[in-house]
């Protein structure tokens, strides 16, 4: 059985972070691939309705991908955060995590002094 975690409320920053990570790690490589096609003369990269080809297209494509990813993250992250906030009024969110252990964000509070150097 996979253990699950119950979350009462997802912070807005976590929703934005999930959206941004998902969009950045998918749209920037895709835009770079389209930039590789633009390097060979295909009209796959456009700016102001003008095709950008050659080395300029290859260099511009990751930045265009970053811009598009951040724009989508802003819109989708907002919708995701509001949707999860509304959902939290009805019941907690249950997530299955196939991991061996859960690591706490805070370090253990032990009273051992630091080693002398």
QUITAZI-V603644 format. One record per helix or strand of 2 or more residues. SS is the DSSP state (H for helix, E for strand). FROM is the first residue (numbers start at 1). TO is the last residue. If there is no record, write none. Layout:
SS,FROM,TO
SS,FROM,TO
This chain:
E,4,7
H,12,39
E,46,47
E,50,51
H,55,87
E,93,96
